[in-house]
Amino acid sequence: MKIYVNQQARPLQLSCWLTLLLMLFTLSGYGQAVGVVQGRVTDAKTGEGLPGVNIQIQRSSLGTTSDLEGYYQLGGLIPGEHTISFSMMGYAPYVEKNIGVTVDISVDLSVELKANVLGSPQVVVTSSRKAQDILESPFSVSAIGPREIQAKAVVNMIDILSYESGVSTIKGQLNIRGTSGYTMGAGSRSLLLLDGIPMLGSAAGNVTWATIPTSEVDRVEIVKSGGSAMYGSSAMGGVVNIITRNAPARPETRISTKIGVYSHPRVDEWRWREKRGLLYNTEISHSRSIGNHAAWIRVQKRNDDGFMELNWEEAINVSAKLKLNFGNAHSAAIFMKILDDKSGLTSIWESPANPFSAPKGSENDGTQGQKVVLNGHYNYVYSQDLVIKTKGSAYWNEWTNFGVDPDYSNENRFYEEVQASKSWTTNLTSIFGLTMQQNQVDAQIFGDHTSSSFATFFLLEKRLHQFTLSAGSRWETYQVDGRSQDDVFTPQLALNWKPSPWLGLRISTGKGFRVPTVAEMFTSARRSIFTVEPNPDLESETSINREFGITILAGQIGVLDLIKLDAAIFHNKFEDFIEPVPNSDAVIHFTNIADARIMGLEVGMGLSAFNNLIDYKSAFTVLDPMETDAQGEILDTLSYRHRYHWISSLGIHYWGLDASIEYRYLSRMESVELFQENNLTGADARVPIHIVNAGLGRSYKDWHFLLRVENIFQYYYTQLERNIEEERIATFTIERRF
């Protein structure tokens, strides 16, 4: 059913809903007497105060962080018994139960945290839009902390996501459990959030990874189950939420330089330049507190010769964040990013005999552009039971292509969200929210188009002893060029069982959806030997996601400091699946293929032992990605999916040195779209992927040094046909903090 919505009425509709929401929720907050819990958080080994510890009242919206000396104070607590959690990167989490709070009497609670080298976050916010113990999450969630990012000297976030269980990438396109495959960068089934705000491009729905300030990331949360009920279109395959850090209380300046050298190709005939390619990346950042507020600013300059002729890049970007604190009740943050970049632009190699060279005539092809991101949020803690959050974002993007096929695009996107979290009782909570988004694009390749969406979402969570039942839904309406594109209702249901402090089991099901992007509907372009034609009649794709999972998280078992096990079985069924399909003349149309089914198993393990001397991480994912007909009969294997995916890493920390080795395996792609393998000639051969990396780091006073080698054995492979992947590169990073 198509419903035409008056665009001018939407702001009024949003205001009416918000007014009713506030009237309903705020009435319960008046006249309540409150208590206080305060104390100090220290390192269990050194006894020193720990600044920046996250302190949260469980099943509540109240929380705070410790100050420079480790002291904290939590006010506004309703009299009764409370459970308080303490968490910090690099330390094992700590929970104190049954804290009795009375009116006008301060409760003193000081705790000690034990260091842990794994240091992955155990409190996450993405899957249910609120702070939650990872063992109580109704969906599969993994988290990456700043220690892991620093250990790899990551400049581009995609480089570390590839080493997470169930996550792979093809030419920068994110795949969670194989849902996206490769769609030419025009549409993603995995949603990227920055501080909870969608960051996909307005025209192509793709990710610009350079807009992520990697060195300023506090943590990354990956939700691997469908998230459409909470986050809408493009979240049907999962969500990646990148959360930037707040500035520490103590002023800090960081200067770092990363220098890399690419190897020459092993085959002399493949050499396309005399000198080795170089990479330079320099960053300067400064952070400090300003009264009760804090801010940081970062400037990055990057020059990369690349490993192939059109793989070069030049970029400079500036990012900054201002965190405002007005007591326990009010807080706000503003994030800004300006990116100016220029890079080579290629589609395929020149020939199998010259895989690192560009096709003749396109040696000077490239793209340049400017991107501006402005995000902000404001939180109001009305009471222990009610928190209201507002978010807003503005995104501007301009780019031009130069060379054989010049092109241009001007895009902008505006996003607004209001969310209210309400605790009705200690065992019943709800979240209600409204979102609006407006997009506009004027491009030679797409044309001039506008699109918009309006959505409401709701989540109800009920605790029954050791069980937590979650029921959520989202209604969303989309318009393209002033006409209704789709109206979708997406419910979800999940149950979590935590029978002990170290064990959590989960089961969930939900509906997902994705509206076709402007790029998928209207692209008309020719690049090298490929032609893409528009298909404005594309329909939205939908999915039914099911998952059963188990998480074990325990510490201090013999020589083990911490052990984490996670396993999940999942089944995703898609209808009207959108894929780029070439015809016999190599003309590509984005098409609703019949249906699809992706099912699989994921098993992961992480541990640290011998007083944090050794840490080990390993994960295995198996997929069964199939195109099916309406009756569920298998027609073919979905293209650009690896059936088997295994990652493994080992770290040793001794005498101030941090040594690591990593291995990544992906099985041979069974199906592609563009160039099929020729068994007689060996052309377009597809092989499994075996990548080994190693690193050695050392910290001394204010200095940190890191030597890394990526793709040690210089293994050659392709993921997208006739596009060879990265050569071996050795990098050296030096950083000073003062």
Secondary structure, DSSP 8 states (H G I E B T S, - for coil): ------GGGHHHHHHHHHHHHHHHHHGGGTT---EEEEEEEEETTT--B-TT-EEEETTSS-EEE--TTSEEEEEEE-SEEEEEEEE-TTB--EEEEEEEEBTTBEEE--EEE-B-SS---SEE-TTTSS-EEGGG-SS-EEEE-HHHHHHTT-SSTHHHHTTSTTEEEETTEEEETTSS---TTS--SSEEEETTEE-S-TTT----GGGS-GGGEEEEEEE-S--HHHH-TT-TT-EEEEEE----SS-EEEEEEEEEEE---SSGGG---SS--EEEEEEEEEEEEETTEEEEEEEEEEEE--SSTT--EEEEEEEEEEEEEETTTEEEEEEEEEEEEEEE--SS-SBTTBTTS--TT-TT-EEEEEEEEEEEEEEEEEETTEEEEEEEEEEEEEEEEESSS-EEEEEEEEEEEEEEEEEEETTEEEEEEEEEEEEEEEETTTEEEEEEEEEEEEEEEEEETTEEEEEEEEEEEEEETTEEEEEEEEEEEEEEEEEETTEEEEEEEEEEEE---HHHHH--EEETTEEE---TT---EEEEEEEEEEEEEEEEETTEEEEEEEEEEEEEEEES-EEEEE-TTSEEEEEE-SEEEEEEEEEEEEEEETTTTEEEEEEEEEEEEEEE-TT--EEEE-SS--SEEEEEEEEEEETTEEEEEEEEEE---S--SSS---TTT-TT----EEEEEEEEEEEETTEEEEEEEESTT----BSSTT-B----EEEEEEEEE-
